[in-house]
Amino acid sequence: MTVFATNALFMVPGQVGGTETYLRRTLSAMAAQLRPDESLAVFANAENADLLEADLAAARREGSSAGVAAVRVVRTGLRAASRARRLVFENAALPAAIAKCGAAALWNPGNAALLRSPCPQVTTVHDMQYRRFPEDFSFAALTAMRLVVPAAVRRSAKVIAVSGFSRDEILRFVPGVPPENVVAVPEAADSAFFAAGGAATCASRGRFLLCVSNSYPHKDLPTAVRAFGSLARRRLDLRLVVLGRPRRGEPALSAEVAALSAEARARVDRIVEPLPFARVLELYRTAAVMLFPSRYEGFGLPVLESMAAGLPVVAARAGSVPEVAGGAASLVEPGDADAFAAAADRLLSDPAAHSSAVAAGRARAAEFSWEAAGAGVLRTLREIASRAPASPRG
């Protein structure tokens, strides 16, 4: 039996953004594709163990594959909300637990690798945000990222990037890494987004713009607010809904909202608490246009989720977004609020343009799947596990 281990200790539900979706969806897809002679040991923390168990239970109920039965969640009991505590645990206690389960390869989905591992490591590095936008991080977090990410890239037998753009960023900022050691395995939109947007039309959409993003500085949410302010003066029924956790860019976002007229300000809904998934789907299903002004993305999952749900996207031409959108979104220059407003106004005013964007977006989103993502990770783990000798890295 070939055992693959997964280090899921980084994931604190509701706190790590798109990497939570990435871990959960990829794990489920991997479980469905395990061979009869393979198993998967998922090392979980105290905060996420129940959630991961529930994901696997749902996969078992769907009966997609007998391979799901070969997946087990290993409860470490670690309270992972403290990054420092987690890093100490990962490097002091986790290697012995991995060795005990006889793993042939270890997958780290959260940007960090172990200093010493009893088996070869495959690490997913989502982006190089800390190099491009250091202002997104506290001094302590930035210092940790500067140490952890390059070390993870160099200690891993293979590195998985979530887009071609992200792969190029890793190779640029971690010099000396052989290009063949970094492979791109894209993310995908959950099938629920396709179902949510199946019957959506311009006429059935609500009169609100949606912006899904935590308020990091690089997400540039103030540009979305300025674009809304321009539209709000002539579209008195239009609202803006901003869904995401407060982060280091929250003061700038709040200041931009405060600068709106009192009437427009009353039409801005700021949702900072995590919503049930069904409610998130409802927002995607009923919004008129998605505004995505981010200046940097390793993948940009809300863009793909919007397109899957039949929600037209106006996004900044930056980071991985042009690659992911593939021509199916309206792309404008980063920070150009007038261009965002004009592109959104066209989609709101022209049903034919709206319908064309919906069709193009759904077709583009269908080119990605979590099954392919899971297959890509498994393929990489199998390649590394098959190498001889499989000596520890580090």
N, C-alpha and C positions, 0 to 999 in steps of 0.2 A: 504493500500500500504506500503510495506516494502522498505525503502530507505537505500541504501548503499552509503557512501561517500568515495571519493578517494582524497587523498592529493597529487596532482601532482605538487606542487609548487617547488620541488627540481629540476625538469628537465628543464635545459637550453639546447635547441637543439644544437647538435654538441660539447657539452662540458662535458657530464657526461658518455661517453663511452657506455658500454653495458647496463647500467641501463636505457638508453633511449629506446633501442630496447625492453627491458623487459617490461617497462611501456606500450609502445604503442601496442605491440602485445598482451599482456595479457589483456589490456582494450578492445581491439576489440573482443577477444575471449570471454570475460565475457559478453560483450554487446549482443553477439549472443546467449547466454545461459540464459538470464534473464527470469524468469517466468512472467506470465501475472500480478501477484500481486507484482512485484518488479520493482524498478527503481534505477538508478545510477546517482549520482551527482559528477562530476569531477571538483575539484577546481584547476583552471589553473592560471598560471602567464602570464604576458604580452608577454613574449618571446615564450611561447608554445601554447597559446590558439588557434591560427589559425591552427597550425599543428594538434592538437588534433581534432579540428572541421573537418579538411579535412579527417582524419582517419575515423571518424564516418560517414562522407558523403560517403566515399568510401564503407564502410560497408553497408550503406543503399542502394547504387546502386547495390551492389551484391545481395541484397535481401535475405541474409542468415537467418534473423530472425526478427520478429516483435519487439523483445526485444530491438533492436538498437534504436528504436524510443523512448524508455523509458530512454535513456541516455542524459544527458544535461551537457554541459560544462559551468561552472560558472566562469566568467571572474572577477578575483579579481583586476586586474590592477597592481599587484605587479611586480616591476622590480627585478627579482630574481638572477641576476648575482652576486650580493653581498650576500654572505652566511650569514653575520651578519644581514643584513636587512631582509632576508627571515626568519631567526629564530625568530627575534622579531615579525614579522608579524604573523607567524604561531601561536605563543603562546599568542599574544595580541588580534588579530582580527579574526583568523580562527575559534576558538571554538564557537563564537557567530554565525558565518555564518553556521556552521555545525548544531548547535542547531536549527537555523531558518528553515533549510530544513527538520528537523525531522528525521535525520539519526538514524538508529538502530545500526549501526556498521561503523567504519572508517577503511579504508585500507590505510596504509602508505607504498608505494613501495620503498622508498629511504633511508632506514637505520635509520630514525629518527622518534620518536613519539612525540606527544604533551605532554607538562608538565601536562596539565589538559584538558580532553576531555569530552564533554557532553554525549558521548556514548563509549562503549568498543572499544578498538583499536586492529587491527591486523597489524603487521609490518613485512615487508620483510627486512631481514638483509642478504645482499649478501655474505659477507665474513668478516673475521677478519684481513684484510690486514694491518690495522694500528698497530696491535699487532705483526704481523710477520715481517713486513717491514716498520718500522717507518720512515726510510730514504726516503720513497716515498712522505712524507708530509712536508709542512712547519710547523714551530713551532705552529703557530696559528691554522692551520688545524688539526694537531695532537692533540693539546689540546682539540679542539672541539670534535673530534672523541672519545677521551678517556672519555669525559663526556656524549656525546649524545648516543653512541651506547649501552653501558651497561644500561643506563636509559631507552632506548627504549625497550630493551629486558625485563626489569623488569616491565615496565608500561603496557606492552601489554598483553591482554588476551591470545593471541596466537602469536607466531613468525613463519614466513615462511622462511625457508632456501631454497636455490636453488639447493642443492645437499645434499646427505648424508654426504659427507665430510664437507660441510659448517655447517651442523647441529651439527656435532661433535665438530667443532671449536667453535661454539657459546656456547655450553654446557661446553667446557673446559675453556673458557676465561671469562664466566659470571657465576661464581659459585652460587649454590643455586637455580637455575632455574629448576623446575620440567621437566624432559625429555619429558613428554607428552605435554608440552606447546610449544615445538618446532617441527614443521613438515616440511618434505622435499617435495617441489613441484618443479620439474625440469623445466628448460627452454626448448627451442626447436629451430630448424632452420626454417626460413620462407620458405613457399612452393616455392617461387621464386628461391631458391637455387637448389631445386630438378629439377625444369624445366630447369635451366641454364646448369645443368650437364647431362641432359638426353642422349645426343648423344656423350658425350666426350669419346675419346679414347687416348691412349698414343701418337699415331701418330698425333692426331689433337691438342695436347697441345702445347703451346708455349715453348720456351726455357728459361724460367725464374722461379726462386724460389720466392715465395710470403711470406711475413711476415706481418701480420695485427696486429698492437698493438701500443698503445701510449707508449712513451719511458720512462715509470716508471722504476726505478732500478730493481724491482722484475721481470719485463718482460724479462730482460737479453738479449736484442737485440744484444749486442756485440758478444755473442756466435753465433748467426746466421751469423753475418758478418765474423767471423773467419772461420766458416764452408764454407761459400761461397768462401772465399779467397783460401781455400784448393782446392776446386773444380775448381775454375776459372783458376788455373795454367794448368790444362789439358783439360778443357772444354772451349774453347775460344769463343764459341757462347752463353755461359750461362750468364744470368743477374740475379740480385737480386732487387726485388721491395719491399720497406718497406713503408707500408701505416699506418699512425697514427700521432696523435698530438705530438708535442714536450712536454716533461715533464721533471722531475728532473733528469732523466737518459740520457738526450740528450747529455751532454758533453762527457760522456763515449762512447756513440754510435758514435758521430762525430770523436772522437779520434781513434776508431777502424777502421772506414772507411778511415781516413787519413793514417793509417798504411798500407793499401793495396798498392800493386804496382799501378803505375799510370794507367796502362792498365786495371787492375781489377776495380780500383776506378771509371773509366769512365763507368763501366757497373752496377753501383749501382744507382737506381732511388729512391729518398726519396720524398714521397708525403705527405705533411703535411696539405694541405687544404682538407676540406671535399669534397668528390666526390658525384655526383649524384648516386643514388642507382643503376641505370642501368650500370654505369661505374664500380661500385664495383662488380656487378655480372659478368661483362665481365672479370675482373681480376681473379675471382675465376674460371670462365669457361675456361680460356686460360692458366693459370699457370700450371707448370709441377708438382710442389711439394709445399706444405705448410710447412714452418718451424715455429714451435711454441715453443720457448725455455723458456717460462715463468716458474718461480720457484714457483709460487703460483697463484691459481685460485679458486674462489668460484664456478664457473661453467666452464668457458672456451668456450664461445659461438663460437669463430672462428673455433675451432676444429670441432664442430658439423656442422657448416655451410659449412666448407670445405668438409666434408664427404658427406653431402647432395648433393653438387655440383660435386661429382665425382673427387675431388681433394685429392690425397693421402697426409697424414699428418705424419710428423716426429716431435715428441713433447717430452718435458722433462717429465720424470716419476715423477710428483710432483703435489701436490694439488689435485684438483678434476679431473684432466685430465684422469688418469687411469679409474676412475669410469665412466666418460662420454664416453670415447672412447670404452670401453668394449672390448678391444682386437683388434679393427679395425684400430688402428694407430700404427706406428712404434715408440715405446717408448725407450728413451735412458736416461742415467743419466744426471741430470741437470748440465749445464756448460761444458759438454764434447763435444767440437766443432768437434773433430775427429770422434766421434760416430755419430753426426748429419750428417757430411759430408759422412760417409760411408753408412748410411741408405738412404740418399738422392741419392747417387750415384747408389745404387742398384736399386732404383725405376726408375732412369733415364736410366739405362742400360738394364733392364730386362722387356720387355713388359708384360710377364706373371705375374711377381710380381706386376707391376703397375696395371694390370687389376684385379688381385685378391684383391689388396688394395681398388680399386674403388668399387668393388662389396660388399666387407665387410663393407666399410664405408657407402655406401648408405643404406644398410640393417640396420646398427646400427642407423643411423640418423632417419630412419623411425619409430623407436621405441619411439620417442619423438614427441610431438605436442603442439602447442600453445593452441589448444582446451582443451587438458588435463591440461595445466597450468592454463588457465582461470577457468576451472571446479574446480581445486584444491583451488584456491583463493575463489571462490564463495562458495564452500562447507564449508570452514573455516569461512567465514563471516556469513553464515546462522547458523552455529553451535553457534557462539558467540551471534548472535542476538536473538536466541531462548532461551538463558539462562534467567532465572528469579531469582532475579530481575536484570535488565540490568542497574546497577548503574555505574556512571562515574568512570573511572580509573584515578588515580593520586593523 
